[in-house]
Each structure stands twice: as structure tokens, then as C-alpha cells.
Amino acid sequence: MTALAVGTIATPSVDIAIEHVDLWYGSNHVLHDVNLRIEPGEFFAFLGPSGCGKTTLLRLIAGFNQADRGRVLIGGRDVSGLPPWKRDVGMVFQSYALWPHMTVEQNVAFGLEERRLPRQEIRKRVAAALDLVGLGGLEKRRPAQLSGGQQQRVALARTIVVEPKVLLLDEPLSNLDAKLRGEVRRELRELQQRLGLTAIFVTHDQEEANTICDRIAVMKDGTVQQVGAPTALYDAPKNLFVAGFLGTTNTLAGHFGRGGAAAVFETAAGTIPLPAGARPGGEPPPGAKLVFRPHHAVLSHPDAPLAEGRTRLPGTIRFKEFLGATERYGIAIPGPAAADTEILVDLTHGTAPAGLDPGTAVAVDIATDRVLVLGE
Ligand SMILES: Nc1ncnc2c1ncn2[C@@H]1O[C@H](COP(=O)(O)OP(=O)(O)OP(=O)(O)O)[C@@H](O)[C@H]1O
């Protein structure tokens, strides 16, 4: 265990282990055999859609929920039976939960006064915590006299001032507007790194998880689907859910080629050769689909020669959207029984050939080595 001190705030870096955790709310089985290890000093995210069990898992680590099976270890110590105040965890809530009648200073000092620390020590630590979150000078204000971002920082200062071993953040930025969210999340990341604190961030926003966290656990229906660094999850998703949750993706239903030796995937839009490794060994996964990202294809003139490493599907532009740095094209690929497949293609703004307007016939040239076949 290492400890880092910034000013008078010291936080240890500890690991967290979640082992075979199951939890029911009555007859509702909310967490299913969850196993995770979070490294010391890591910024970790629980990411998933609403109701998948992220907050339940976070509250379990905090000690507000108890597992029906399995255990939680913090810094190697089994904390499963311990109440929240004996776990050395600090939690920041979505609502901030500040005391409205207290000043900033009093809000931050509250936890230290409860612990009956000497007055001098409290004063020093509160000043250091407010300094760390950039709120020096606002000590005498009340929460109502602060902006949302400033209130969030008070909540953070109040949590770190007690020097928790673990910082738990439950959608802490969701009450802030988009611009402020970006700013506060950078500050949060910087603070977490300076303190070397192990932190877990709950969010359903993939951009938030990607920008702030070292690793992410993607959750669905109370199960962990995949754990990895943001780029690893984006580039090598394990299944269709992870691929779809982390960014836009094209998915084409079909089946592996039969008969011939070549590894191909046959879809209603056409037959697509597969790179080595895209075809999992043995039986195809259930509900297998071909997957590729919109920026892994380009648009060409139907008569242009096909570049090496690409495979071509002919189609017609259905729509075009300007997204800022990129332009998104929706392409209808004709299929049997009048069932067109729609493929999205993202081109960097300014790089698209002229004349790519709705109704134009184009060729979608897909980078064959970026294609994956994934199951449910
Ligand atoms: N106190 C409770 N009693 C009974 N069921 C609950 C309770 N809290 C949550 N649930 C249920 O447990 C499941 C998981 O809820 P949880 O709040 O952990 O999900 P979440 O992923 O954090 O969702 P959100 O992003 O909407 O906060 C949901 O089906 C929810 O309705």
C-alpha cells in the first residue's frame, strides 16, 4: 500500500476485489456472480444502461447494500460485514447532498467534526481540501450561493477531506451542463491522479467513462459483460452489446460461408470476406452478426477500382448528416425481398468526394481487416 499526501490530505492507494457477488431485491435478482478487481490508484467505471445494477454494485462497495452471496475486499480486507463508516470509503452522490444551512467550510468540516478531530487540524485539512478543488475564497458561502459546478466541488472536498481509501462517484456530473461537465471531469481526473486515489465512477454515458477512466466494466442486466481500457473495448468488443454500447456500429445479420474454403460471412447485403481471427473457433456464436464501425468504410464512385484490403457493397445514399468533425452518410444496400440494409459511413469533414448527395449511387468500401463477427 502506498500513500500520497497533497497538502495535508493523504490518501492510500488500495485495491478492491469483488468476488462472486449476487444480490436480490426481493425476487429481483439484480447482480449475477459479479467478479472484478480494481487496481490501486485506478480510476474505474461501471458503465451500462439504466437499471443494469451499477448503483447497486457501488452501494455494495460503500456498505449501503449487502450481498446475498460473495464478498468485497478493500486493500485485502474483507469488508462484507462492515457498516459504511468502517470501510474508509467516500461517496459522492448525484444530488451532492450538501447541508443548505451550512457554509462551504462547515459542510466540508462536518465529517471531521463528527470524528472529533482537533479544531486546528480540522481548519488545516478543510483549507487544503478546498484548495485542492479550487474553492479557496468561497469558504463563507452557502450552497445556494454557488453554481452547480461549485456545489459539486464542495461535495468532492467534503468526501476527500476525511481521507478515504476509496472514492465512489455515483453519476456525479449529471446535474451539470455539457460544457461544465467536461471541465469538472478533467478536474476530477487530475485530482484523483494527484492523490493517487482508487476511484469508481458510475455512469451510463460512454463518453464520460472513456474520457475519465483507466478501465471500464460494461454491465448489462446485473452481469459484467467485459472489462478493459476504453480503446480496447471500442476496438475489440466481446459481443454485440458492448460493440453497440461503446460507439456507433454497423451490424449485418447473416451466417458464415458454407462449402468453400474461404472464410466469409454471407449477409443480405452481400458476401464479406473475414480477416483471420474474425471467425471464432468452433460453432458461430448465437445470433452472430458482422460488425464494423462507420469510419472503417469509405465511399467511392461505383466504377472506381477497389483498393486492396477492402470489400465493396454497392448502394445508394439515403441521407447525409453534418456532425462537425465528421459527415455521416446513411447508405441503402439493396437486398433480397426488398429488405434494404442501411449502412452508416463516417467521413472526416472536408474529405468526402464532391457530389455525394441523397439519391446518388455509391460504392461502400469496407476495410476488411476491421470487420468482426460477434454474438449476443
Ligand atoms: N431499493 C431497491 N429496492 C428494490 N429494487 C431496487 C432498489 N434499488 C434498485 N432496484 C432495482 O434494481 C435494479 C438495478 O438498479 P440500479 O439503481 O442499481 O441500476 P443502475 O444501473 O444504477 O440504473 P440508473 O443508471 O438508472 O441509476 C433495477 O431493476 C431497480 O429497479
The ligand as an SDF file (V2000), in Angstrom:
LIG
                    3D

 31 33  0  0  0  0  0  0  0  0999 V2000
  -34.0470   -0.2890   -3.0970 N   0  0  0  0  0  0  0  0  0  0  0  0
  -34.4820   -1.0590   -4.1000 C   0  0  0  0  0  0  0  0  0  0  0  0
  -35.4630   -1.9590   -3.9250 N   0  0  0  0  0  0  0  0  0  0  0  0
  -35.8810   -2.7610   -4.9370 C   0  0  0  0  0  0  0  0  0  0  0  0
  -35.3680   -2.7260   -6.1800 N   0  0  0  0  0  0  0  0  0  0  0  0
  -34.3980   -1.8320   -6.4200 C   0  0  0  0  0  0  0  0  0  0  0  0
  -33.8920   -0.9530   -5.4150 C   0  0  0  0  0  0  0  0  0  0  0  0
  -32.9080   -0.1820   -5.9590 N   0  0  0  0  0  0  0  0  0  0  0  0
  -32.8020   -0.5620   -7.2450 C   0  0  0  0  0  0  0  0  0  0  0  0
  -33.6840   -1.5620   -7.5280 N   0  0  0  0  0  0  0  0  0  0  0  0
  -33.8040   -2.2500   -8.8280 C   0  0  0  0  0  0  0  0  0  0  0  0
  -32.5560   -2.8920   -9.0760 O   0  0  0  0  0  0  0  0  0  0  0  0
  -32.1990   -2.7880  -10.4390 C   0  0  0  0  0  0  0  0  0  0  0  0
  -30.8380   -2.1030  -10.5720 C   0  0  0  0  0  0  0  0  0  0  0  0
  -30.9410   -0.7620  -10.1250 O   0  0  0  0  0  0  0  0  0  0  0  0
  -29.6820    0.2140  -10.0740 P   0  0  0  0  0  0  0  0  0  0  0  0
  -30.1460    1.5130   -9.4780 O   0  0  0  0  0  0  0  0  0  0  0  0
  -28.5460   -0.4590   -9.4350 O   0  0  0  0  0  0  0  0  0  0  0  0
  -29.3760    0.3940  -11.6240 O   0  0  0  0  0  0  0  0  0  0  0  0
  -28.4460    1.4580  -12.3440 P   0  0  0  0  0  0  0  0  0  0  0  0
  -27.7100    0.7130  -13.3840 O   0  0  0  0  0  0  0  0  0  0  0  0
  -27.6500    2.2130  -11.3420 O   0  0  0  0  0  0  0  0  0  0  0  0
  -29.5190    2.4080  -13.0260 O   0  0  0  0  0  0  0  0  0  0  0  0
  -29.5210    4.0190  -13.2120 P   0  0  0  0  0  0  0  0  0  0  0  0
  -28.4620    4.3280  -14.2240 O   0  0  0  0  0  0  0  0  0  0  0  0
  -30.9150    4.2700  -13.7110 O   0  0  0  0  0  0  0  0  0  0  0  0
  -29.2670    4.6050  -11.8500 O   0  0  0  0  0  0  0  0  0  0  0  0
  -33.3290   -2.0520  -11.1210 C   0  0  0  0  0  0  0  0  0  0  0  0
  -34.1930   -3.0150  -11.6630 O   0  0  0  0  0  0  0  0  0  0  0  0
  -34.0090   -1.3170   -9.9870 C   0  0  0  0  0  0  0  0  0  0  0  0
  -35.3710   -1.1250  -10.2580 O   0  0  0  0  0  0  0  0  0  0  0  0
  1  2  1  0
  2  3  1  0
  2  7  2  0
  3  4  2  0
  4  5  1  0
  5  6  2  0
  6  7  1  0
  6 10  1  0
  7  8  1  0
  8  9  2  0
  9 10  1  0
 10 11  1  0
 11 12  1  0
 11 30  1  0
 12 13  1  0
 13 14  1  0
 13 28  1  0
 14 15  1  0
 15 16  1  0
 16 17  2  0
 16 18  1  0
 16 19  1  0
 19 20  1  0
 20 21  2  0
 20 22  1  0
 20 23  1  0
 23 24  1  0
 24 25  2  0
 24 26  1  0
 24 27  1  0
 28 29  1  0
 28 30  1  0
 30 31  1  0
M  END
$$$$
